[in-house]
Amino acid sequence: MTKPVKLSPIILGPLRTDLLKAGGIVLADGDVGFSIRAQKHAMARHAADYADCLVNLPEAVATPTHVGQSPHHPEGFELVRDTGGIIVLVAVLLIPNADGLYAATSTYTLKRDTLERRIRKGHLIIA
């Protein structure tokens, strides 16, 4: 029997508000956090992607290659990092939580054609 992985909240780093502003999203400075609950959600919904995403999350927050907002999720925004190998999306809420952190709610990989379609539709811009 394998031992369950012990999770703890992760601070992913400061939000790049300068890059978001270029996309029309104006927010106060703050850090992005990834709660245990959000980690469990990402592991359950995107199990095949989770390990690859997890190691790339700090870089996706610090130096996203694309930023934007899905019309299906007006309460949040997306930070995307094209590593050249995989494309990692981090979904983040617009309003900081009680701890003052912008909450990352999920993470998963995108296919290149999905990224290109979101750029064409104006949902993402190059950061």
N, CA, C and O of each residue as an XYZ file, in Angstrom:
508
protein
N       0.843     -1.170      0.000
C       0.000      0.000      0.000
C       0.895      1.241      0.000
O       1.796      1.365      0.830
N       0.641      2.155     -0.933
C       1.454      3.363     -1.004
C       0.964      4.399     -0.003
O      -0.231      4.537      0.260
N       1.913      5.105      0.531
C       1.614      6.143      1.512
C       1.107      7.390      0.782
O       1.695      7.793     -0.222
N       0.020      8.009      1.272
C      -0.482      9.210      0.604
C       0.536     10.355      0.673
O       1.300     10.474      1.631
N       0.523     11.177     -0.352
C       1.419     12.323     -0.409
C       0.935     13.375      0.581
O      -0.249     13.710      0.608
N       1.848     13.894      1.389
C       1.513     14.958      2.346
C       1.564     16.291      1.611
O       2.616     16.698      1.118
N       0.428     16.961      1.542
C       0.353     18.250      0.868
C       0.442     19.380      1.878
O       0.064     19.230      3.039
N       0.946     20.507      1.418
C       0.932     21.722      2.220
C       0.724     22.899      1.273
O       1.046     22.806      0.088
N       0.191     24.000      1.783
C      -0.011     25.168      0.917
C       1.321     25.621      0.319
O       2.371     25.513      0.953
N       1.258     26.126     -0.902
C       2.462     26.567     -1.611
C       2.294     28.041     -1.988
O       1.268     28.434     -2.543
N       3.300     28.845     -1.686
C       3.342     30.218     -2.184
C       4.132     30.164     -3.490
O       5.312     29.814     -3.495
N       3.473     30.513     -4.595
C       4.084     30.395     -5.914
C       4.905     31.617     -6.299
O       5.684     31.572     -7.252
N       4.731     32.711     -5.559
C       5.508     33.917     -5.837
C       4.627     35.105     -6.137
O       3.401     34.992     -6.147
N       5.255     36.256     -6.385
C       4.490     37.475     -6.635
C       3.789     37.453     -7.987
O       4.321     36.966     -8.984
N       2.584     37.993     -7.984
C       1.795     38.108     -9.207
C       2.392     39.195    -10.087
O       2.720     40.278     -9.600
N       2.535     38.918    -11.369
C       3.069     39.902    -12.319
C       1.946     40.824    -12.782
O       1.405     40.667    -13.876
N       1.609     41.782    -11.931
C       0.509     42.700    -12.239
C       0.820     43.560    -13.458
O      -0.098     44.003    -14.148
N       2.088     43.802    -13.730
C       2.457     44.586    -14.907
C       2.040     43.879    -16.190
O       1.571     44.525    -17.127
N       2.205     42.575    -16.242
C       1.826     41.814    -17.436
C       0.313     41.721    -17.568
O      -0.223     41.785    -18.674
N      -0.372     41.571    -16.449
C      -1.830     41.502    -16.481
C      -2.428     42.825    -16.935
O      -3.421     42.845    -17.662
N      -1.829     43.924    -16.509
C      -2.334     45.250    -16.884
C      -2.336     45.419    -18.399
O      -3.248     46.034    -18.952
N      -1.326     44.880    -19.072
C      -1.267     44.939    -20.534
C      -2.456     44.218    -21.163
O      -2.865     44.536    -22.280
N      -3.005     43.249    -20.441
C      -4.175     42.517    -20.915
C      -5.486     43.097    -20.408
O      -6.545     42.498    -20.592
N      -5.417     44.266    -19.768
C      -6.631     44.919    -19.294
C      -7.099     44.469    -17.925
O      -8.217     44.786    -17.518
N      -6.263     43.738    -17.208
C      -6.617     43.259    -15.866
C      -5.752     44.028    -14.864
O      -4.546     43.799    -14.767
N      -6.380     44.935    -14.125
C      -5.642     45.779    -13.186
C      -5.885     45.268    -11.772
O      -7.016     45.267    -11.286
N      -4.812     44.835    -11.118
C      -4.890     44.275     -9.772
C      -3.794     44.856     -8.891
O      -2.770     45.331     -9.382
N      -4.025     44.811     -7.589
C      -2.998     45.203     -6.625
C      -1.921     44.126     -6.580
O      -2.172     42.966     -6.908
N      -0.732     44.521     -6.174
C       0.353     43.556     -6.018
C       0.011     42.538     -4.936
O      -0.713     42.850     -3.990
N       0.523     41.345     -5.073
C       0.315     40.299     -4.084
C       0.915     38.998     -4.556
O       1.297     38.861     -5.718
N       0.995     38.046     -3.651
C       1.520     36.725     -3.977
C       0.402     35.792     -4.412
O      -0.763     35.985     -4.066
N       0.782     34.779     -5.177
C      -0.149     33.736     -5.605
C       0.086     32.512     -4.728
O       1.222     32.069     -4.559
N      -0.991     31.971     -4.175
C      -0.906     30.781     -3.340
C      -1.680     29.625     -3.947
O      -2.651     29.825     -4.677
N      -1.239     28.413     -3.636
C      -1.884     27.193     -4.134
C      -2.246     26.358     -2.910
O      -1.390     25.687     -2.334
N      -3.509     26.404     -2.518
C      -3.971     25.739     -1.300
C      -3.994     24.221     -1.451
O      -3.919     23.690     -2.559
N      -4.098     23.546     -0.331
C      -4.216     22.089     -0.349
C      -5.466     21.682     -1.117
O      -5.430     20.751     -1.921
N      -6.560     22.373     -0.871
C      -7.818     22.057     -1.568
C      -7.655     22.199     -3.085
O      -8.104     21.335     -3.839
N      -7.016     23.284     -3.535
C      -6.816     23.488     -4.969
C      -5.869     22.435     -5.547
O      -6.055     21.986     -6.677
N      -4.856     22.043     -4.776
C      -3.949     20.996     -5.238
C      -4.698     19.676     -5.422
O      -4.498     18.970     -6.410
N      -5.560     19.355     -4.462
C      -6.352     18.121     -4.574
C      -7.266     18.173     -5.790
O      -7.425     17.178     -6.496
N      -7.867     19.339     -6.034
C      -8.722     19.508     -7.213
C      -7.916     19.253     -8.489
O      -8.340     18.490     -9.357
N      -6.761     19.891     -8.593
C      -5.939     19.739     -9.793
C      -5.485     18.294     -9.977
O      -5.457     17.784    -11.097
N      -5.133     17.638     -8.877
C      -4.717     16.229     -8.966
C      -5.868     15.344     -9.432
O      -5.662     14.418    -10.217
N      -7.071     15.625     -8.954
C      -8.231     14.806     -9.316
C      -8.693     15.077    -10.747
O      -8.974     14.139    -11.493
N      -8.773     16.350    -11.134
C      -9.295     16.711    -12.452
C      -8.281     16.549    -13.572
O      -8.648     16.279    -14.715
N      -7.012     16.713    -13.247
C      -5.963     16.731    -14.271
C      -4.788     15.848    -13.844
O      -3.631     16.267    -13.886
N      -5.106     14.636    -13.439
C      -4.107     13.725    -12.865
C      -2.908     13.495    -13.783
O      -1.770     13.466    -13.317
N      -3.151     13.333    -15.070
C      -2.058     13.047    -16.000
C      -1.106     14.231    -16.151
O       0.069     14.046    -16.470
N      -1.611     15.452    -15.922
C      -0.819     16.670    -16.096
C      -0.172     17.166    -14.811
O       0.793     17.929    -14.860
N      -0.685     16.746    -13.676
C      -0.374     17.419    -12.420
C       1.122     17.497    -12.100
O       1.615     18.572    -11.760
N       1.837     16.409    -12.198
C       3.264     16.410    -11.840
C       4.057     17.365    -12.729
O       4.910     18.107    -12.242
N       3.776     17.347    -14.036
C       4.464     18.265    -14.950
C       4.126     19.714    -14.630
O       4.995     20.584    -14.675
N       2.870     19.969    -14.307
C       2.453     21.335    -13.980
C       3.101     21.810    -12.690
O       3.601     22.933    -12.621
N       3.097     20.969    -11.678
C       3.578     21.365    -10.357
C       5.008     21.906    -10.400
O       5.304     22.926     -9.778
N       5.882     21.236    -11.122
C       7.279     21.690    -11.173
C       7.432     22.991    -11.958
O       8.427     23.698    -11.797
N       6.460     23.309    -12.802
C       6.529     24.522    -13.621
C       5.708     25.688    -13.072
O       5.738     26.779    -13.643
N       4.978     25.481    -11.981
C       4.095     26.530    -11.463
C       4.823     27.812    -11.067
O       4.391     28.890    -11.474
N       5.909     27.748    -10.291
C       6.571     29.011     -9.928
C       7.014     29.818    -11.150
O       6.884     31.042    -11.170
N       7.533     29.134    -12.161
C       7.956     29.821    -13.382
C       6.751     30.376    -14.144
O       6.832     31.461    -14.719
N       5.639     29.643    -14.155
C       4.433     30.116    -14.837
C       3.902     31.391    -14.196
O       3.380     32.266    -14.888
N       4.033     31.499    -12.878
C       3.595     32.708    -12.173
C       4.612     33.840    -12.360
O       4.223     34.985    -12.592
N       5.895     33.532    -12.263
C       6.944     34.558    -12.345
C       7.136     35.102    -13.753
O       7.334     36.302    -13.942
N       7.076     34.210    -14.739
C       7.352     34.621    -16.121
C       6.382     33.955    -17.091
O       6.793     33.140    -17.917
N       5.094     34.296    -16.998
C       4.146     33.710    -17.943
C       4.441     34.216    -19.356
O       4.860     35.358    -19.545
N       4.220     33.362    -20.324
C       4.383     33.786    -21.716
C       3.088     34.367    -22.261
O       3.095     35.087    -23.260
N       1.972     34.053    -21.601
C       0.657     34.545    -22.007
C      -0.182     34.808    -20.762
O      -0.044     34.119    -19.751
N      -1.050     35.809    -20.846
C      -1.985     36.105    -19.763
C      -3.341     36.415    -20.380
O      -3.428     36.820    -21.539
N      -4.395     36.221    -19.598
C      -5.713     36.549    -20.120
C      -6.820     36.101    -19.205
O      -6.607     35.708    -18.058
N      -8.020     36.176    -19.763
C      -9.211     35.849    -18.992
C     -10.178     35.084    -19.882
O     -10.505     35.516    -20.988
N     -10.622     33.957    -19.387
C     -11.604     33.155    -20.104
C     -12.982     33.790    -19.957
O     -13.349     34.210    -18.860
N     -13.747     33.867    -21.035
C     -15.109     34.388    -20.909
C     -15.996     33.456    -20.081
O     -17.072     33.855    -19.636
N     -15.552     32.235    -19.880
C     -16.313     31.265    -19.088
C     -16.028     31.384    -17.595
O     -16.740     30.802    -16.776
N     -14.986     32.139    -17.238
C     -14.590     32.279    -15.830
C     -14.283     33.746    -15.520
O     -13.121     34.106    -15.333
N     -15.316     34.595    -15.464
C     -15.080     36.028    -15.243
C     -14.531     36.360    -13.858
O     -14.077     37.479    -13.619
N     -14.570     35.394    -12.950
C     -14.070     35.623    -11.594
C     -12.563     35.397    -11.480
O     -11.986     35.553    -10.404
N     -11.935     35.032    -12.586
C     -10.516     34.721    -12.522
C      -9.771     35.115    -13.780
O     -10.334     35.716    -14.695
N      -8.506     34.769    -13.810
C      -7.657     35.013    -14.963
C      -6.708     33.831    -15.115
O      -6.623     32.963    -14.246
N      -6.003     33.817    -16.230
C      -5.120     32.696    -16.536
C      -3.698     33.180    -16.791
O      -3.474     34.174    -17.482
N      -2.759     32.465    -16.225
C      -1.342     32.654    -16.496
C      -0.886     31.404    -17.237
O      -1.125     30.288    -16.777
N      -0.239     31.583    -18.366
C       0.177     30.447    -19.190
C       1.675     30.549    -19.435
O       2.198     31.625    -19.723
N       2.352     29.423    -19.317
C       3.793     29.363    -19.580
C       4.057     28.282    -20.617
O       3.807     27.100    -20.381
N       4.570     28.708    -21.773
C       4.991     27.779    -22.819
C       6.465     27.490    -22.576
O       7.320     28.340    -22.823
N       6.759     26.293    -22.094
C       8.138     25.942    -21.742
C       8.943     25.480    -22.953
O      10.153     25.274    -22.865
N       8.264     25.323    -24.073
C       8.911     24.747    -25.239
C       8.667     23.251    -25.311
O       8.730     22.649    -26.383
N       8.386     22.657    -24.157
C       8.052     21.235    -24.094
C       6.579     21.041    -23.791
O       5.880     20.294    -24.475
N       6.119     21.727    -22.753
C       4.701     21.675    -22.404
C       4.197     23.102    -22.204
O       4.978     24.035    -22.015
N       2.889     23.246    -22.249
C       2.246     24.540    -22.023
C       1.413     24.401    -20.758
O       0.454     23.630    -20.719
N       1.786     25.153    -19.718
C       1.151     25.053    -18.405
C       0.231     26.246    -18.181
O       0.647     27.395    -18.335
N      -1.017     25.974    -17.820
C      -1.977     27.016    -17.467
C      -2.203     26.991    -15.963
O      -2.359     25.926    -15.366
N      -2.220     28.171    -15.360
C      -2.559     28.329    -13.949
C      -3.782     29.238    -13.891
O      -3.727     30.380    -14.345
N      -4.877     28.740    -13.338
C      -6.092     29.537    -13.154
C      -6.024     30.195    -11.780
O      -5.738     29.534    -10.782
N      -6.291     31.515    -11.732
C      -6.147     32.288    -10.498
C      -7.378     33.172    -10.313
O      -7.900     33.727    -11.280
N      -7.838     33.300     -9.073
C      -8.976     34.167     -8.770
C      -8.554     35.632     -8.749
O      -7.435     35.958     -8.352
N      -9.463     36.518     -9.180
C      -9.199     37.954     -9.243
C      -9.106     38.627     -7.878
O      -8.367     39.599     -7.718
N      -9.839     38.125     -6.901
C      -9.911     38.763     -5.590
C      -9.069     37.965     -4.594
O      -9.249     36.756     -4.453
N      -8.149     38.644     -3.905
C      -7.327     37.933     -2.918
C      -8.186     37.306     -1.820
O      -9.265     37.804     -1.500
N      -7.694     36.212     -1.251
C      -8.412     35.526     -0.173
C      -8.162     36.231      1.165
O      -7.521     37.281      1.211
N      -8.665     35.653      2.233
C      -8.545     36.260      3.566
C      -7.090     36.430      4.000
O      -6.788     37.284      4.833
N      -6.196     35.629      3.446
C      -4.771     35.737      3.766
C      -4.052     36.747      2.870
O      -2.845     36.949      2.997
N      -4.806     37.380      1.961
C      -4.210     38.356      1.056
C      -3.531     37.749     -0.150
O      -2.807     38.439     -0.867
N      -3.754     36.462     -0.383
C      -3.138     35.772     -1.520
C      -4.114     35.669     -2.681
O      -5.314     35.481     -2.482
N      -3.594     35.791     -3.883
C      -4.375     35.457     -5.067
C      -4.360     33.933     -5.163
O      -3.294     33.323     -5.242
N      -5.530     33.331     -5.156
C      -5.631     31.876     -5.066
C      -5.568     31.214     -6.436
O      -6.428     31.440     -7.288
N      -4.540     30.392     -6.637
C      -4.499     29.521     -7.807
C      -5.525     28.424     -7.554
O      -5.463     27.736     -6.536
N      -6.460     28.262     -8.473
C      -7.543     27.304     -8.263
C      -7.321     25.985     -8.980
O      -7.899     24.967     -8.600
N      -6.486     25.993    -10.019
C      -6.209     24.762    -10.754
C      -5.012     24.984    -11.667
O      -4.562     26.111    -11.872
N      -4.520     23.903    -12.196
C      -3.455     23.942    -13.188
C      -3.577     22.716    -14.082
O      -3.941     21.629    -13.633
N      -3.267     22.914    -15.343
C      -3.288     21.812    -16.300
C      -2.508     22.233    -17.535
O      -2.147     23.401    -17.681
N      -2.249     21.287    -18.417
C      -1.528     21.603    -19.644
C      -2.519     21.902    -20.758
O      -3.656     21.429    -20.764
N      -2.041     22.705    -21.700
C      -2.810     23.014    -22.905
C      -2.110     22.406    -24.109
O      -0.887     22.269    -24.129
N      -2.892     22.047    -25.102
C      -2.324     21.661    -26.391
C      -2.017     22.948    -27.155
O      -2.671     23.970    -26.948
N      -1.030     22.893    -28.028
C      -0.622     24.076    -28.782
C      -1.784     24.669    -29.575
O      -1.929     25.891    -29.615
N      -2.611     23.842    -30.202
C      -3.729     24.387    -30.978
C      -4.738     25.103    -30.075
O      -5.370     26.070    -30.502
N      -4.893     24.640    -28.842
C      -5.783     25.311    -27.889
C      -5.214     26.678    -27.517
O      -5.950     27.663    -27.465
N      -3.921     26.739    -27.261
C      -3.274     28.017    -26.962
C      -3.454     28.984    -28.129
O      -3.840     30.135    -27.925
N      -3.182     28.531    -29.331
C      -3.296     29.394    -30.509
C      -4.729     29.868    -30.720
O      -4.944     31.018    -31.103
N      -5.705     29.010    -30.479
C      -7.113     29.390    -30.615
C      -7.487     30.461    -29.589
O      -8.189     31.417    -29.918
N      -7.027     30.306    -28.360
C      -7.332     31.298    -27.321
C      -6.676     32.644    -27.633
O      -7.231     33.693    -27.307
N      -5.514     32.619    -28.256
C      -4.868     33.867    -28.673
C      -5.685     34.511    -29.792
O      -5.953     35.712    -29.747
N      -6.082     33.730    -30.790
C      -6.882     34.260    -31.901
C      -8.185     34.882    -31.421
O      -8.609     35.921    -31.927
N      -8.818     34.240    -30.442
C     -10.092     34.737    -29.921
C      -9.917     35.918    -28.975
O     -10.900     36.542    -28.574
N      -8.684     36.228    -28.617
C      -8.417     37.345    -27.725
C      -8.545     37.017    -26.252
O      -8.536     37.921    -25.416
N      -8.665     35.742    -25.917
C      -8.760     35.338    -24.511
C      -7.400     35.375    -23.822
O      -7.317     35.535    -22.605
N      -6.341     35.227    -24.605
C      -4.975     35.301    -24.089
C      -4.175     36.256    -24.959
O      -4.404     36.352    -26.165
N      -3.239     36.958    -24.341
C      -2.298     37.785    -25.092
C      -0.890     37.324    -24.746
O      -0.665     36.686    -23.718
N       0.044     37.655    -25.613
C       1.439     37.337    -25.331
C       1.922     38.314    -24.272
O       1.758     39.526    -24.409
N       2.513     37.781    -23.223
C       2.958     38.627    -22.093
C       4.269     39.322    -22.410
O       4.789     40.068    -21.580
